[in-house]
């Protein structure tokens, strides 16, 4: 036996390696979930603060989209409330881990709706319409850049949702 190998009574060296790998995987999973939750909570929080800071500008941008102008105020308010609720759920999931399923699911739902809208704009060649503030994180983004950003966030969130412990997913969906 090599001097660097520690013999644990009742176990073999391969069992020790396997246990270490399981602990490392569990730690990596935890770091990924925490990081993803923090990124998403900050992104949604930033979108809410930005919208509330410039409410008139956000409503004006929404009025310039494909929707009827009279819906602009209500759509902006609904979008901001959904983003705020999602951000709160994600922040609370740091303390109540069962909320992670709900936070990730809400994020996937919102990003999915945004993706459908972006796709409709790109398909119908309405690309002369400036990107909506509710979809992009930066005013200088084009529709294609907004779509790539949302795809990245969607993949990140889906990966986190799938990497949640199956037991956590089951208990969260029952309540």
C-alpha positions in Angstrom: 0.0 0.0 0.0 1.3 3.4 -0.9 1.9 5.9 1.9 -0.5 8.5 0.5 -3.4 6.0 0.5 -5.3 5.9 3.7 -6.9 2.5 4.5 -10.3 3.0 6.0 -11.3 0.0 8.1 -14.0 -2.0 6.4 -13.7 -0.4 3.0 -11.5 -0.8 0.0 -9.7 1.9 -1.9 -12.1 1.8 -4.8 -15.1 2.3 -2.5 -13.3 5.3 -1.0 -12.8 6.8 -4.5 -16.5 6.2 -5.4 -17.6 8.0 -2.2 -15.4 10.9 -2.9 -16.7 11.2 -6.4 -20.3 11.2 -5.2 -19.5 14.0 -2.7 -17.8 16.0 -5.4 -20.8 15.5 -7.8 -23.2 16.6 -5.0 -21.1 19.7 -4.3 -20.9 20.6 -8.0 -24.6 20.2 -8.3 -25.2 22.5 -5.3 -22.8 25.1 -6.7 -24.5 25.0 -10.1 -28.0 25.4 -8.6 -27.0 28.2 -6.4 -25.2 30.1 -9.1 -28.1 29.6 -11.6 -30.6 30.8 -9.0 -28.5 33.8 -8.2 -28.0 34.7 -11.9 -31.7 34.4 -12.7 -32.9 36.3 -9.6 -30.5 39.1 -10.4 -31.6 39.2 -14.1 -35.3 39.3 -13.3 -34.7 41.8 -10.5 -32.7 44.1 -12.8 -35.5 43.9 -15.4 -38.0 44.9 -12.8 -36.0 47.8 -11.4 -35.2 49.0 -14.9 -38.8 49.0 -15.9 -40.0 50.7 -12.7 -37.2 53.3 -13.0 -38.4 54.3 -16.5 -42.1 53.3 -16.5 -43.1 55.8 -19.2 -40.3 54.7 -21.5 -41.2 51.0 -20.9 -44.9 51.6 -21.8 -43.8 53.6 -24.9 -41.6 50.7 -26.0 -44.5 48.3 -25.4 -46.8 50.6 -27.4 -44.4 50.3 -30.4 -44.7 46.5 -30.5 -47.1 44.3 -32.4 -49.8 44.7 -29.7 -52.6 47.2 -29.8 -51.5 50.6 -28.3 -54.2 50.6 -25.6 -52.8 47.3 -24.2 -49.3 48.8 -23.6 -49.9 49.9 -20.0 -51.5 46.7 -18.9 -49.0 44.4 -20.7 -46.1 46.3 -19.2 -47.7 46.0 -15.7 -48.4 42.3 -16.2 -44.9 41.6 -17.5 -43.3 43.5 -14.6 -45.4 41.7 -12.0 -44.5 38.3 -13.5 -40.9 39.2 -13.5 -41.1 40.5 -9.9 -42.9 37.4 -8.7 -40.4 35.1 -10.4 -37.5 37.1 -8.9 -39.1 36.8 -5.4 -39.7 33.1 -5.7 -36.0 32.6 -6.8 -34.7 34.6 -3.9 -36.9 32.8 -1.5 -35.7 29.5 -2.9 -32.3 30.1 -1.2 -34.1 29.5 2.1 -36.8 27.1 1.0 -35.3 24.8 -1.6 -38.6 23.4 -2.6 -39.4 26.7 -4.3 -36.5 26.2 -6.8 -38.8 24.0 -9.0 -41.4 26.9 -9.1 -38.7 29.5 -9.7 -37.1 27.6 -12.6 -40.5 26.7 -14.0 -41.7 30.3 -14.0 -38.4 31.3 -15.6 -38.8 28.7 -18.4 -42.4 29.9 -18.9 -41.5 33.6 -19.2 -38.5 32.9 -21.4 -40.6 30.6 -23.6 -43.2 33.3 -24.1 -40.4 35.8 -25.0 -38.9 33.3 -27.4 -42.2 32.7 -29.2 -42.7 36.5 -29.5 -39.1 37.0 -30.8 -39.6 34.2 -33.3 -42.8 35.8 -34.5 -41.1 39.1 -35.0 -38.2 37.6 -36.8 -40.4 35.3 -39.0 -42.8 38.1 -40.0 -39.9 40.4 -40.9 -41.0 43.0 -38.3 -37.4 43.4 -37.4 -37.6 47.2 -37.9 -39.6 47.3 -34.7 -37.1 48.2 -31.9 -36.7 45.3 -29.4 -39.0 45.5 -26.4 -37.7 46.4 -23.0 -39.5 43.4 -21.5 -37.5 41.0 -23.6 -34.0 42.4 -23.7 -31.6 43.0 -20.9 -29.8 45.8 -22.7 -31.3 48.5 -24.9 -28.6 48.0 -27.5 -29.5 44.4 -28.3 -31.0 43.4 -31.6 -33.7 40.8 -32.0 -31.2 38.1 -32.9 -29.0 39.0 -29.9 -32.1 38.9 -27.6 -33.0 35.5 -29.0 -29.5 34.2 -28.3 -29.5 35.6 -24.8 -32.9 34.0 -24.1 -31.8 30.7 -25.5 -28.8 30.7 -23.2 -30.8 31.5 -20.2 -33.4 28.9 -21.2 -30.7 26.2 -21.5 -29.2 27.3 -18.1 -32.6 27.1 -16.4 -33.6 23.8 -18.0 -30.3 22.3 -17.0 -30.8 23.4 -13.4 -34.4 22.1 -13.3 -33.3 18.8 -14.7 -30.4 18.6 -12.3 -32.6 19.1 -9.2 -32.9 16.1 -7.1 -35.8 14.0 -8.4 -37.1 13.6 -4.9 -37.2 17.4 -4.5 -39.1 17.7 -7.8 -41.7 15.1 -6.7 -42.3 16.6 -3.3 -42.6 20.1 -4.8 -45.1 19.1 -7.3 -47.4 17.5 -4.7 -47.7 20.5 -2.6 
